[in-house]
Amino acid sequence: MSKFLVLWSLDISKLGTDCVKSVLSMPAYAEKLKKAGKLEKRYHLVGQHGGAWIYDVESNEELDRWLAQAPIYNFANFTLYPLAEMPESPPSDSD
């Protein structure tokens, strides 16, 4: 599995009725992702029009498919960060 932090922000120039409908449908989309085991967490970016979601997917291609299905896909800008596990503690000198 691969984890990605996906930051998305609405493109304010595209605000309109369709955009609002898309934003309102994002909670149901998130629930679908959670049930599929593809979304670990989602956060609102305080003071901004967007979110930070952590996806857990099999591949870059799978992430791309899920993002393309997002209701806000045509109204938002996305920044993707691949995540890597960090060790709980540094290796000791005796290792």
C-alpha distance (Angstrom), angle and dihedral (degrees) to the residues before:
residue distance angle dihedral
M1 . . .
S2 3.79 . .
K3 3.77 124.8 .
F4 3.78 124.2 -148.3
L5 3.77 133.5 -175.5
V6 3.79 106.8 -142.1
L7 3.78 117.4 -165.7
W8 3.76 114.7 -167.7
S9 3.76 131.4 -178.3
L10 3.75 129.4 -176.1
D11 3.77 117.3 -109.3
I12 3.80 98.3 -123.6
S13 3.82 91.2 -156.3
K14 3.83 87.9 66.3
L15 3.81 97.0 52.7
G16 3.77 113.3 133.7
T17 3.78 141.9 110.4
D18 3.82 94.3 -60.0
C19 3.79 91.6 49.9
V20 3.81 92.0 50.5
K21 3.81 90.7 50.3
S22 3.79 89.4 50.5
V23 3.80 93.0 50.9
L24 3.80 91.0 48.8
S25 3.81 90.6 53.4
M26 3.82 94.2 52.9
P27 3.86 95.6 89.8
A28 3.82 90.8 57.9
Y29 3.80 89.8 46.7
A30 3.82 90.0 50.7
E31 3.81 90.3 51.4
K32 3.81 90.0 52.6
L33 3.81 89.9 52.3
K34 3.81 92.3 47.1
K35 3.81 92.2 51.1
A36 3.81 88.9 50.6
G37 3.83 89.8 51.6
K38 3.81 92.0 -118.5
L39 3.81 100.9 112.2
E40 3.80 119.7 61.2
K41 3.79 100.5 175.4
R42 3.76 141.1 -12.0
Y43 3.76 128.4 -158.2
H44 3.78 137.0 -174.2
L45 3.79 114.7 -126.1
V46 3.79 102.0 -127.3
G47 3.78 113.0 -125.6
Q48 3.79 92.5 12.3
H49 3.79 138.3 87.2
G50 3.77 99.8 -116.2
G51 3.75 148.3 48.3
A52 3.78 148.6 -116.2
W53 3.80 114.9 -127.6
I54 3.79 128.4 -178.7
Y55 3.80 112.4 -145.5
D56 3.81 125.3 -165.5
V57 3.80 107.4 -159.7
E58 3.80 140.6 155.5
S59 3.81 96.8 -119.3
N60 3.79 147.9 -7.5
E61 3.80 87.7 -98.0
E62 3.80 91.9 56.1
L63 3.80 90.7 50.5
D64 3.78 89.6 50.1
R65 3.83 90.6 52.8
W66 3.82 92.7 49.9
L67 3.80 92.3 48.1
A68 3.81 91.5 49.0
Q69 3.82 88.7 54.3
A70 3.82 93.3 51.8
P71 3.81 111.5 115.1
I72 3.80 90.2 -130.7
Y73 3.81 94.6 49.1
N74 3.83 94.5 111.5
F75 3.81 93.5 41.8
A76 3.81 102.9 47.1
N77 3.77 143.5 63.9
F78 3.80 116.8 -131.2
T79 3.80 132.0 -152.8
L80 3.82 116.0 -169.7
Y81 3.79 127.3 -157.4
P82 3.82 121.4 -175.6
L83 3.81 109.7 -139.0
A84 3.81 127.7 -144.1
E85 3.80 127.6 -164.9
M86 3.79 116.3 -107.5
P87 3.79 121.5 -146.3
E88 3.80 114.4 -104.6
S89 3.80 92.3 -127.5
P90 3.80 134.4 12.1
P91 3.80 117.3 -97.8
S92 3.77 113.1 -92.9
D93 3.80 122.5 -117.3
S94 3.82 89.7 -111.6
D95 3.83 92.6 63.3
